[in-house]
Amino acid sequence: MTVISMEHIVPVVNKTAAIQQQQRYLVLVEFVYRHLNFQLAELKSILEAHGIHLGSSSGSSSGCEILPLPVPPTNRSISNRAFVILSFPIEEAKRWSGLTQTHEEQQLWGCSSTNLKDCANQSFQWLNRKTNNNEVESSSSSQSSSSFQRDCILPLVCDDPERPWKFTIHTLGTKVRRDEQDLMRKTFQDTLDSLKGPVKLDDPTTQEFLLIREIELDGKGSALLRTAATNNNNNNNNKTSSDDNDDDNNSNNITEMTSSQKNNKNNKDAYYNTDAIAYYFGRVLGGRIRSNEGSRGLDHYSLKSRPYLGPTSMDAELSFVMTSLGKVTTESIVYDPFVGTGSILLACAMRGAYCIGSDIDIRVLRGRGGNQTIWKNFDHYKLPRPEIVRSDNALYHRHYRHHRPTTTTHISSSTTATTTTATTTNIAPHLYDAIICDPPYGIRAGARQTGSKLDNPRPVLEENRHNHIAQTKTYSVSDVMSDLLDVAASTLKVGGRLVYIIPSFRDFEEDRDLPRHDCLELIDSCFQPFSNDLGRRIVAMKKIIDYDVSKRTEYLQSIWIDGAESAEKCANLRDKIMEAAREKPGYEEKAAIRKVKRKANKEAKKQEKKRSKQEENQSQQIKSTI
């Protein structure tokens, strides 16, 4: 997530008897990842982690509120916007410094939903103290806004002849030609002429001025693919706008064809809509994370840059979303009971948390040798290594014996004797601030738990116990969820969070089918659709009361509200997905092609392995003869 702090003064009417106009601090939050469905839940968690509680836009002068985004002058509605504007009292502005390690802060000098020139005019007028961003003029608001710019902006930003600066254009993934970039810079020439310092692009102390050109996005954060019929409707709606606005919008919408556009260029009925729907201009205060070349942004933490991966490694963007929902900070202790290759713990370690992970598959934890181990992933990013334990989450209460009921000792003394009394409580000790994980669901990797398929397995000899790897058996998804919630309820601190991912079909009812626990409260449940039938949810829960060990059986029985019927919707997901796939036309032909490719790849790997072994034997023979 990119938090762009838009330091802009807004007069807000205080609805008290003495009606006064107070200053507000605006923050534009840009979500740079593709998972736009989770943006508000993540933002709310980040604010709460820093003591800021999100309220509603009710016209009050205190608290944090969400303001509406600029709306383009068309009749059609726009969804999947990657921005949110927050408003809160000006005295809380400093609290936005360092909200998250993946954020960007920017002073907003102007914004417009009509055209680029309007945004440039607002920026120049605001810098010269002629207007406020809501275009309300009054003597009190102008004086208040003027003092802020005179005391903070002009001496620190504009009038310092030694302070370098640069101008950047952010177009949300679309590419703008060089001549078009020059036109945008010339549009803001009056504002940029106010800067007395030199232009330097590579200096790390350079202050950056950013122009954001917002376009319409789909649910994955990419340019929206529209049909020709929709385009005709939009053209009819746009006829009500002025000719000047049309000229400005057309002059700033020249973009290169992306690779995905080239793949669809033969489709005459579809096109990518790259028309600007809003412009924002301001000064970046720090933390831009969507990488340019050489910067350490999200791309720096992508899966393709890691030494060790597995079939179910969580992508970096979603891992950061989950850590935000878990309110992970530098003071957090985080546990992942299905750690795998450590993707989620990597995001937690980047936030400065102390990380603990476990997994039942010892082969994944040991890695493939050399640089392909879970610890090498952390070394690659120069992060502290986590504590890794091979254990079964289904047997957590047996593996970690320190979670037995606590014993409290009271010592009392008198002049004649000293007595000691011990009382045992059934409250499980608190350990973790957050449990964040991606449980196995049997789609790409099956869930396993300790046990044997045999009714009477052969006992393990005492002399073999030190290096024995226990047998495993199938672990039903409903049991995975029951044990996960039970472990979270018994080990989290009160107020700690459990964050996990659960796939679900369209018939999944959150109120009835989502697993619950008496000690945990549901905070957020965000759904991201993959297809017409299948999607996934990120679920965040908070521990609200202490866990009574004596009620463990009762807790487990109440996890599924409708019992087996609710549990069944989380079970056999792979079979349900395959059943839905078989109903699609052409499935058999595609399945046969995939089977041939898998067989060819397997044979190729076998031959490569055989060839490598032969070369190794030949090299050894040569060395022996020498």
C-alpha positions as CSV (number, residue, x, y, z in Angstrom):
1,M,0.0,0.0,0.0
2,T,1.2,3.5,-0.8
3,V,0.0,6.2,1.6
4,I,0.3,9.5,-0.1
5,S,0.0,12.2,2.5
6,M,-1.6,15.1,0.8
7,E,-0.8,18.1,3.1
8,H,-3.6,20.4,2.0
9,I,-5.6,22.8,4.2
10,V,-9.4,22.6,4.1
11,P,-11.8,24.8,6.0
12,V,-14.4,22.7,7.8
13,V,-17.5,24.2,9.4
14,N,-17.7,23.2,13.1
15,K,-21.4,22.7,13.9
16,T,-21.2,24.3,17.4
17,A,-22.9,27.4,18.8
18,A,-19.8,29.4,18.0
19,I,-19.5,28.1,14.3
20,Q,-15.8,28.3,13.5
21,Q,-13.8,27.1,10.5
22,Q,-11.0,24.7,11.4
23,Q,-8.2,23.3,9.3
24,R,-8.2,19.7,8.1
25,Y,-5.3,17.5,6.9
26,L,-6.0,15.5,3.8
27,V,-4.3,12.2,3.0
28,L,-4.5,10.4,-0.4
29,V,-3.9,6.7,0.0
30,E,-2.8,4.9,-3.1
31,F,-3.0,1.1,-3.1
32,V,-0.2,0.0,-5.4
33,Y,-0.9,-3.7,-5.3
34,R,-3.4,-5.6,-7.4
35,H,-5.7,-6.7,-4.6
36,L,-8.0,-3.7,-4.5
37,N,-10.8,-5.7,-2.8
38,F,-8.8,-5.6,0.5
39,Q,-7.9,-1.9,0.5
40,L,-10.3,-0.5,3.1
41,A,-9.8,-3.3,5.6
42,E,-6.0,-2.9,5.4
43,L,-6.2,0.9,5.7
44,K,-8.4,0.6,8.8
45,S,-6.0,-1.8,10.5
46,I,-3.0,0.4,9.7
47,L,-4.8,3.4,11.2
48,E,-5.8,1.5,14.3
49,A,-2.2,0.3,14.8
50,H,-1.1,4.0,15.1
51,G,-4.0,5.0,17.3
52,I,-6.2,6.6,14.6
53,H,-9.8,5.4,14.5
54,L,-11.6,5.7,11.2
55,G,-15.1,7.3,11.4
56,S,-17.6,8.4,8.9
57,S,-17.8,11.7,6.9
58,S,-20.4,13.4,9.0
59,G,-19.1,17.0,8.9
60,S,-17.5,16.8,12.4
61,S,-14.2,18.6,13.0
62,S,-12.5,15.8,14.9
63,G,-11.5,12.3,14.0
64,C,-10.4,10.6,10.8
65,E,-13.0,10.5,8.0
66,I,-13.2,9.2,4.4
67,L,-13.9,11.9,1.8
68,P,-15.3,11.2,-1.7
69,L,-12.8,11.1,-4.6
70,P,-13.0,13.5,-7.5
71,V,-15.7,12.3,-9.9
72,P,-15.2,12.8,-13.7
73,P,-18.0,14.7,-15.5
74,T,-19.7,11.6,-16.9
75,N,-22.9,9.8,-16.0
76,R,-21.4,6.4,-15.6
77,S,-20.2,5.1,-12.2
78,I,-16.5,4.2,-11.7
79,S,-15.4,1.3,-9.4
80,N,-12.1,-0.2,-8.5
81,R,-10.3,3.0,-7.8
82,A,-6.9,2.7,-6.2
83,F,-7.2,5.8,-4.1
84,V,-8.9,6.8,-0.9
85,I,-8.9,10.4,0.6
86,L,-8.7,10.7,4.3
87,S,-9.4,13.9,6.3
88,F,-8.4,14.5,9.9
89,P,-7.4,17.5,12.1
90,I,-4.3,19.4,11.1
91,E,-2.7,18.8,14.5
92,E,-2.5,15.1,13.8
93,A,-0.6,15.6,10.5
94,K,2.8,14.5,12.1
95,R,1.3,11.1,13.0
96,W,1.4,10.1,9.3
97,S,5.2,10.1,9.2
98,G,6.2,6.5,9.1
99,L,2.8,4.9,9.2
100,T,4.0,1.8,7.4
101,Q,7.2,0.7,5.7
102,T,5.4,0.5,2.4
103,H,4.0,3.9,2.1
104,E,4.4,7.2,0.3
105,E,3.6,10.6,1.6
106,Q,2.9,13.7,-0.5
107,Q,1.7,17.2,0.1
108,L,-1.3,17.8,-2.1
109,W,-1.1,21.1,-3.9
110,G,-3.9,20.5,-6.3
111,C,-6.4,17.9,-7.7
112,S,-9.0,17.9,-10.4
113,S,-11.5,15.6,-12.0
114,T,-11.9,17.7,-15.2
115,N,-8.5,18.3,-16.9
116,L,-4.8,18.8,-16.3
117,K,-4.9,22.6,-16.6
118,D,-7.4,22.9,-13.8
119,C,-5.1,20.8,-11.5
120,A,-2.1,23.0,-12.5
121,N,-4.1,26.2,-11.8
122,Q,-5.2,24.9,-8.4
123,S,-1.6,24.0,-7.5
124,F,-0.3,27.4,-8.4
125,Q,-3.1,29.3,-6.6
126,W,-2.8,27.2,-3.5
127,L,0.9,27.8,-3.3
128,N,0.3,31.5,-3.6
129,R,-2.5,31.4,-1.0
130,K,-5.4,32.4,-3.2
131,T,-7.7,29.4,-2.7
132,N,-8.4,26.3,-0.6
133,N,-8.8,22.9,-2.1
134,N,-12.6,23.0,-1.7
135,E,-12.6,26.4,-3.4
136,V,-14.3,28.1,-0.4
137,E,-13.1,31.6,0.2
138,S,-13.3,33.3,3.6
139,S,-11.1,35.7,5.6
140,S,-10.5,33.2,8.4
141,S,-9.7,30.3,6.1
142,S,-7.4,32.3,3.9
143,Q,-5.5,33.7,6.8
144,S,-5.1,30.2,8.4
145,S,-4.1,28.6,5.1
146,S,-1.7,31.5,4.3
147,S,0.2,31.1,7.6
148,F,0.8,27.5,7.0
149,Q,2.3,28.0,3.5
150,R,4.2,31.1,4.7
151,D,5.7,29.3,7.7
152,C,6.2,25.7,6.3
153,I,6.0,25.5,2.5
154,L,7.8,28.5,1.2
155,P,10.9,28.6,3.5
156,L,11.5,24.8,3.6
157,V,10.4,23.8,0.1
158,C,10.5,26.7,-2.4
159,D,13.0,29.3,-1.2
160,D,16.0,27.1,-0.4
161,P,18.4,27.6,-3.3
162,E,20.5,24.5,-2.2
163,R,17.7,22.0,-2.1
164,P,17.4,19.9,-5.3
165,W,14.1,18.7,-6.7
166,K,12.7,16.6,-9.5
167,F,9.3,16.2,-11.3
168,T,7.8,12.7,-11.8
169,I,4.7,11.6,-13.7
170,H,2.8,8.6,-12.3
171,T,0.3,7.1,-14.8
172,L,-0.8,3.8,-13.0
173,G,0.9,1.5,-15.3
174,T,0.3,3.2,-18.7
175,K,3.2,4.6,-20.6
176,V,3.2,8.2,-21.8
177,R,5.3,9.4,-24.7
178,R,8.2,11.8,-24.1
179,D,6.5,14.7,-26.0
180,E,3.4,14.2,-23.9
181,Q,5.5,14.2,-20.7
182,D,7.0,17.5,-21.8
183,L,3.5,18.9,-22.3
184,M,2.5,17.9,-18.8
185,R,5.7,19.6,-17.3
186,K,5.0,22.8,-19.2
187,T,1.4,22.8,-17.8
188,F,2.9,23.0,-14.3
189,Q,5.7,25.4,-15.3
190,D,4.3,28.3,-13.2
191,T,4.3,26.2,-10.0
192,L,7.8,24.6,-10.7
193,D,9.2,28.1,-11.3
194,S,8.6,28.8,-7.7
195,L,11.3,26.3,-6.7
196,K,14.7,28.0,-6.3
197,G,16.8,24.8,-6.0
198,P,18.6,22.9,-8.8
199,V,17.1,19.9,-10.7
200,K,18.8,16.6,-9.7
201,L,17.4,13.2,-10.6
202,D,19.8,10.8,-8.8
203,D,20.5,12.7,-5.6
204,P,19.0,10.8,-2.6
205,T,18.3,14.2,-0.9
206,T,16.2,15.4,-3.9
207,Q,12.6,16.3,-3.1
208,E,10.2,14.8,-5.5
209,F,7.1,16.5,-7.0
210,L,4.6,13.9,-8.3
211,L,1.8,14.3,-10.8
212,I,-0.7,11.3,-10.6
213,R,-2.8,10.7,-13.6
214,E,-5.6,8.3,-12.5
215,I,-7.2,5.9,-14.9
216,E,-10.1,3.4,-14.5
217,L,-8.9,0.0,-13.3
218,D,-10.3,-3.5,-13.2
219,G,-10.5,-5.6,-10.0
220,K,-6.8,-6.6,-10.4
221,G,-5.5,-3.1,-10.6
222,S,-4.9,-3.1,-14.4
223,A,-6.3,-0.8,-17.1
224,L,-10.0,-1.6,-17.6
225,L,-10.8,-3.6,-20.7
226,R,-14.0,-2.2,-22.2
227,T,-16.2,-3.0,-25.2
228,A,-17.0,-0.8,-28.2
229,A,-20.6,-0.6,-27.2
230,T,-19.5,0.9,-23.9
231,N,-17.3,3.3,-25.7
232,N,-20.2,4.6,-27.8
233,N,-22.3,5.2,-24.6
234,N,-19.5,7.0,-23.0
235,N,-19.0,9.3,-26.0
236,N,-22.7,10.2,-25.9
237,N,-22.4,11.0,-22.2
238,N,-19.3,13.1,-22.8
239,K,-21.0,15.4,-25.3
240,T,-22.3,17.4,-22.3
241,S,-18.8,18.4,-21.3
242,S,-17.1,21.6,-22.6
243,D,-14.9,21.6,-25.7
244,D,-11.9,22.8,-23.7
245,N,-12.1,19.9,-21.3
246,D,-12.4,17.5,-24.3
247,D,-9.3,19.0,-25.9
248,D,-7.3,18.8,-22.7
249,N,-8.3,15.2,-22.0
250,N,-7.5,14.1,-25.5
251,S,-4.1,15.8,-25.5
252,N,-3.1,13.9,-22.4
253,N,-4.3,10.4,-23.3
254,I,-1.6,9.3,-25.7
255,T,-0.3,6.0,-24.4
256,E,1.8,3.0,-25.7
257,M,0.1,-0.3,-26.3
258,T,1.0,-2.7,-23.5
259,S,1.7,-6.4,-24.0
260,S,-1.8,-7.4,-22.9
261,Q,-3.2,-4.9,-25.4
262,K,-1.2,-6.4,-28.2
263,N,-2.5,-9.9,-27.3
264,N,-6.0,-8.5,-27.8
265,K,-5.4,-6.2,-30.7
266,N,-7.3,-8.5,-33.1
267,N,-10.4,-8.1,-31.0
268,K,-12.1,-5.1,-32.7
269,D,-14.9,-5.0,-30.1
270,A,-12.6,-4.5,-27.0
271,Y,-10.1,-1.8,-26.0
272,Y,-8.2,-0.7,-22.9
273,N,-9.6,2.5,-21.4
274,T,-6.7,4.8,-20.5
275,D,-8.7,8.0,-20.3
276,A,-7.8,10.1,-17.3
277,I,-10.5,10.4,-14.6
278,A,-8.6,12.6,-12.1
279,Y,-5.3,14.4,-11.6
280,Y,-3.3,14.9,-8.3
281,F,-0.2,17.0,-7.9
282,G,2.0,17.5,-4.8
283,R,5.3,16.9,-3.0
284,V,6.4,13.5,-2.0
285,L,7.4,13.3,1.6
286,G,8.9,9.8,1.6
287,G,8.6,6.1,1.0
288,R,7.6,5.5,-2.6
289,I,7.4,1.7,-3.0
290,R,6.3,0.9,-6.5
291,S,9.7,0.4,-7.8
292,N,11.4,2.5,-10.4
293,E,14.7,0.9,-11.6
294,G,17.1,0.6,-8.7
295,S,14.6,1.3,-6.0
296,R,13.5,-1.2,-3.3
297,G,9.8,-1.4,-4.0
298,L,7.4,-4.2,-4.1
299,D,9.2,-5.7,-7.1
300,H,12.3,-6.1,-4.9
301,Y,10.3,-8.5,-2.7
302,S,8.6,-10.4,-5.6
303,L,8.7,-14.2,-5.7
304,K,11.0,-14.3,-8.7
305,S,13.8,-12.6,-6.8
306,R,13.9,-15.2,-4.0
307,P,16.3,-18.1,-3.7
308,Y,13.8,-20.6,-2.4
309,L,10.2,-21.2,-3.5
310,G,7.5,-23.8,-3.2
311,P,4.3,-24.6,-5.0
312,T,2.2,-22.6,-2.5
313,S,4.5,-19.6,-1.8
314,M,2.4,-16.5,-1.0
315,D,3.0,-13.5,-3.3
316,A,4.6,-10.5,-1.7
317,E,1.7,-8.1,-2.2
318,L,-0.8,-10.3,-0.5
319,S,1.7,-11.1,2.3
320,F,2.0,-7.3,3.0
321,V,-1.8,-7.0,3.1
322,M,-2.1,-9.8,5.7
323,T,0.6,-8.2,7.9
324,S,-1.3,-4.9,7.8
325,L,-4.5,-6.7,8.8
326,G,-2.6,-8.4,11.6
327,K,-1.4,-4.9,12.9
328,V,2.2,-6.2,12.8
329,T,4.8,-3.7,14.2
330,T,8.3,-3.8,15.5
331,E,7.1,-4.9,18.9
332,S,5.0,-7.9,17.6
333,I,5.7,-11.6,18.0
334,V,4.2,-13.3,15.0
335,Y,3.6,-17.1,14.5
336,D,2.8,-18.9,11.2
337,P,1.8,-22.6,11.8
338,F,2.0,-23.4,8.1
339,V,5.2,-21.5,7.3
340,G,6.3,-23.4,4.1
341,T,9.0,-21.3,2.4
342,G,8.4,-18.3,4.8
343,S,6.7,-15.8,2.5
344,I,4.3,-14.4,5.1
345,L,7.0,-14.3,7.8
346,L,9.2,-12.4,5.3
347,A,6.7,-9.6,5.2
348,C,6.4,-9.6,9.0
349,A,10.2,-9.5,9.4
350,M,10.3,-6.5,7.1
351,R,7.9,-4.8,9.6
352,G,10.5,-5.6,12.4
353,A,8.5,-8.4,14.1
354,Y,10.0,-11.3,15.9
355,C,9.0,-14.3,13.7
356,I,8.2,-17.9,14.6
357,G,7.2,-20.6,12.1
358,S,6.4,-24.3,12.0
359,D,5.4,-26.8,9.4
360,I,4.7,-30.6,9.4
361,D,6.7,-31.1,6.2
362,I,10.4,-31.4,7.2
363,R,11.4,-31.5,3.6
364,V,10.1,-28.0,3.0
365,L,11.8,-26.7,6.1
366,R,15.2,-28.3,5.2
367,G,14.9,-27.1,1.6
368,R,16.9,-28.4,-1.4
369,G,20.3,-27.6,0.0
370,G,22.7,-24.9,-0.8
371,N,21.0,-21.5,-1.2
372,Q,17.5,-23.1,-1.5
373,T,16.4,-23.0,2.1
374,I,13.9,-20.9,4.1
375,W,16.8,-19.1,5.9
376,K,18.4,-18.1,2.6
377,N,15.2,-16.1,1.8
378,F,15.7,-14.0,4.9
379,D,19.5,-13.7,4.3
380,H,18.7,-12.5,0.8
381,Y,16.9,-9.5,2.1
382,K,19.2,-9.1,5.1
383,L,16.4,-9.8,7.6
384,P,16.8,-11.7,10.9
385,R,16.2,-15.4,10.6
386,P,13.0,-16.7,12.2
387,E,12.6,-19.5,14.7
388,I,11.6,-22.6,12.7
389,V,10.2,-25.7,14.3
390,R,8.9,-28.9,12.7
391,S,5.6,-29.6,14.4
392,D,2.0,-30.5,13.7
393,N,-0.6,-27.8,14.3
394,A,-3.2,-30.5,15.1
395,L,-1.0,-31.5,18.1
396,Y,0.0,-28.0,19.1
397,H,-1.1,-28.5,22.7
398,R,1.2,-31.5,23.0
399,H,4.2,-30.1,21.2
400,Y,4.4,-26.9,23.2
401,R,4.1,-27.9,26.8
402,H,4.5,-24.4,28.2
403,H,0.9,-23.7,27.3
404,R,-0.3,-25.8,30.1
405,P,-2.5,-24.1,32.7
406,T,-0.5,-21.6,34.7
407,T,0.3,-22.0,38.5
408,T,0.4,-18.9,40.6
409,T,2.4,-19.0,43.9
410,H,1.4,-16.7,46.9
411,I,3.8,-16.3,49.8
412,S,2.7,-14.8,53.1
413,S,4.8,-14.4,56.2
414,S,4.2,-13.5,59.8
415,T,6.4,-13.2,62.9
416,T,6.0,-16.8,63.7
417,A,5.7,-18.7,60.3
418,T,5.8,-18.4,56.5
419,T,3.1,-20.0,54.5
420,T,3.2,-20.7,50.7
421,T,0.0,-21.4,48.7
422,A,-0.3,-22.4,45.0
423,T,-3.4,-21.9,42.9
424,T,-3.9,-23.3,39.4
425,T,-5.9,-21.3,36.8
426,N,-7.4,-22.6,33.6
427,I,-6.4,-19.5,31.6
428,A,-3.9,-20.4,28.8
429,P,-0.8,-18.2,28.9
430,H,-0.6,-15.4,26.2
431,L,2.3,-15.6,23.7
432,Y,1.7,-14.2,20.2
433,D,0.6,-10.7,19.1
434,A,-0.5,-12.1,15.7
435,I,-1.0,-15.5,14.0
436,I,-0.9,-15.0,10.2
437,C,-1.0,-18.0,7.8
438,D,-2.2,-19.6,4.6
439,P,-3.6,-22.9,5.7
440,P,-3.5,-25.9,3.3
441,Y,-6.7,-26.7,1.5
442,G,-5.7,-29.5,-0.7
443,I,-5.9,-27.5,-4.0
444,R,-2.2,-27.3,-4.8
445,A,-0.8,-29.1,-1.7
446,G,-2.8,-31.5,0.4
447,A,-3.1,-31.0,4.2
448,R,-1.4,-33.6,6.4
449,Q,-1.4,-34.4,10.1
450,T,0.6,-36.8,12.2
451,G,-0.8,-40.4,12.2
452,S,-0.7,-43.6,10.3
453,K,-3.1,-45.1,7.8
454,L,-2.8,-48.5,9.6
455,D,-5.1,-49.4,12.5
456,N,-2.1,-50.9,14.4
457,P,1.1,-49.1,13.3
458,R,4.5,-50.5,14.3
459,P,5.9,-48.7,17.3
460,V,9.0,-46.7,17.0
461,L,12.1,-48.1,18.8
462,E,13.6,-46.0,21.5
463,E,17.0,-45.8,19.8
464,N,15.3,-44.4,16.6
465,R,13.3,-41.6,18.2
466,H,16.0,-38.9,18.0
467,N,15.8,-38.7,14.2
468,H,12.4,-40.3,13.5
469,I,10.0,-38.5,11.2
470,A,6.5,-39.3,12.1
471,Q,4.1,-40.7,9.5
472,T,1.3,-38.5,8.2
473,K,-2.2,-39.0,7.0
474,T,-4.9,-36.9,5.3
475,Y,-6.0,-33.8,7.3
476,S,-9.5,-32.7,6.5
477,V,-10.0,-29.0,5.8
478,S,-12.7,-28.6,8.4
479,D,-10.3,-30.0,11.0
480,V,-7.5,-27.7,9.8
481,M,-9.8,-24.7,10.4
482,S,-11.0,-26.0,13.8
483,D,-7.5,-26.5,15.1
484,L,-6.2,-23.2,13.7
485,L,-8.9,-21.2,15.5
486,D,-8.4,-23.2,18.7
487,V,-4.6,-22.6,18.7
488,A,-5.1,-18.9,18.0
489,A,-7.7,-18.5,20.8
490,S,-5.4,-20.3,23.3
491,T,-2.1,-18.6,22.4
492,L,-2.9,-15.0,21.3
493,K,-2.7,-12.1,23.6
494,V,-6.1,-10.5,24.3
495,G,-6.4,-8.0,21.4
496,G,-4.1,-10.1,19.2
497,R,-5.2,-11.0,15.7
498,L,-5.6,-14.1,13.6
499,V,-5.4,-13.5,9.8
500,Y,-5.8,-16.3,7.3
501,I,-7.0,-17.1,3.8
502,I,-9.8,-19.4,3.0
503,P,-11.1,-20.2,-0.6
504,S,-14.8,-20.3,-1.1
505,F,-17.5,-20.6,-3.7
506,R,-20.3,-18.2,-4.5
507,D,-22.7,-20.2,-2.3
508,F,-20.5,-19.5,0.8
509,E,-22.5,-17.5,3.4
510,E,-20.2,-15.6,5.7
511,D,-22.7,-15.5,8.6
512,R,-23.3,-19.3,8.6
513,D,-20.3,-21.0,6.9
514,L,-17.3,-19.0,8.3
515,P,-15.7,-20.8,11.3
516,R,-16.1,-18.9,14.6
517,H,-14.7,-19.2,18.1
518,D,-16.1,-18.0,21.4
519,C,-12.8,-16.2,22.2
520,L,-12.4,-14.6,18.8
521,E,-14.3,-11.7,17.2
522,L,-14.6,-11.3,13.4
523,I,-13.1,-8.0,12.3
524,D,-12.9,-8.2,8.5
525,S,-13.8,-10.7,5.8
526,C,-12.8,-9.5,2.3
527,F,-13.7,-11.5,-0.8
528,Q,-11.7,-11.6,-4.0
529,P,-13.3,-13.4,-6.9
530,F,-11.2,-15.6,-9.2
531,S,-14.0,-16.7,-11.5
532,N,-17.8,-16.7,-11.6
533,D,-17.8,-19.5,-9.0
534,L,-14.5,-19.5,-7.0
535,G,-12.8,-16.9,-5.0
536,R,-10.8,-16.4,-1.7
537,R,-11.3,-14.5,1.5
538,I,-8.9,-12.9,3.8
539,V,-10.3,-13.2,7.3
540,A,-9.1,-11.2,10.3
541,M,-10.2,-12.0,13.8
542,K,-9.4,-10.5,17.2
543,K,-9.1,-12.2,20.6
544,I,-11.5,-10.6,23.0
545,I,-11.5,-12.9,26.1
546,D,-9.1,-15.3,27.8
547,Y,-9.1,-19.0,26.7
548,D,-10.4,-21.4,29.4
549,V,-8.5,-24.7,28.9
550,S,-11.3,-26.6,30.7
551,K,-13.7,-25.6,27.9
552,R,-11.6,-26.8,25.0
553,T,-14.1,-29.5,23.9
554,E,-16.9,-27.0,24.1
555,Y,-15.0,-24.5,22.0
556,L,-14.2,-27.1,19.3
557,Q,-17.9,-28.2,19.0
558,S,-19.1,-24.6,18.4
559,I,-16.6,-23.6,15.7
560,W,-18.9,-24.5,12.8
561,I,-22.3,-22.8,13.3
562,D,-24.3,-25.3,11.3
563,G,-22.0,-28.2,12.1
564,A,-21.2,-30.6,9.3
565,E,-23.1,-28.6,6.7
566,S,-20.9,-25.6,7.2
567,A,-17.7,-27.6,7.4
568,E,-18.5,-29.3,4.2
569,K,-18.3,-26.0,2.3
570,C,-14.6,-25.8,3.2
571,A,-13.9,-29.5,2.5
572,N,-13.0,-31.2,-0.8
573,L,-12.4,-27.9,-2.5
574,R,-10.1,-29.5,-5.1
575,D,-12.9,-32.0,-6.1
576,K,-15.4,-29.1,-6.4
577,I,-13.0,-27.1,-8.6
578,M,-12.3,-30.1,-10.8
579,E,-16.0,-30.9,-11.1
580,A,-16.7,-27.3,-12.2
581,A,-13.8,-27.4,-14.7
582,R,-15.1,-30.6,-16.3
583,E,-18.4,-28.9,-17.1
584,K,-16.6,-26.3,-19.3
585,P,-16.5,-27.0,-23.0
586,G,-13.2,-28.3,-24.4
587,Y,-12.0,-29.6,-21.0
588,E,-11.1,-33.1,-22.2
589,E,-9.0,-31.8,-25.1
590,K,-7.1,-29.3,-22.9
591,A,-6.6,-32.0,-20.2
592,A,-5.1,-34.3,-22.8
593,I,-2.7,-31.6,-24.0
594,R,-1.6,-30.8,-20.4
595,K,-1.0,-34.5,-19.8
596,V,1.3,-34.8,-22.8
597,K,3.2,-31.7,-21.7
598,R,3.7,-33.1,-18.2
599,K,4.9,-36.4,-19.5
600,A,7.4,-34.6,-21.9
601,N,8.7,-32.4,-19.1
602,K,9.1,-35.3,-16.8
603,E,11.1,-37.2,-19.4
604,A,13.2,-34.2,-20.2
605,K,14.1,-33.8,-16.5
606,K,14.9,-37.5,-16.3
607,Q,17.3,-37.2,-19.3
608,E,18.9,-34.1,-18.0
609,K,19.5,-35.8,-14.6
610,K,21.0,-38.8,-16.4
611,R,23.2,-36.6,-18.6
612,S,24.5,-34.6,-15.6
613,K,25.3,-37.8,-13.8
614,Q,27.3,-39.1,-16.8
615,E,29.3,-35.9,-17.0
616,E,30.1,-36.1,-13.3
617,N,31.3,-39.6,-13.7
618,Q,33.5,-38.7,-16.7
619,S,35.0,-35.8,-14.8
620,Q,35.8,-38.1,-11.9
621,Q,37.5,-40.6,-14.2
622,I,39.6,-37.8,-15.7
623,K,40.7,-36.7,-12.3
624,S,41.6,-40.2,-11.2
625,T,43.8,-40.8,-14.3
626,I,45.6,-37.5,-13.8
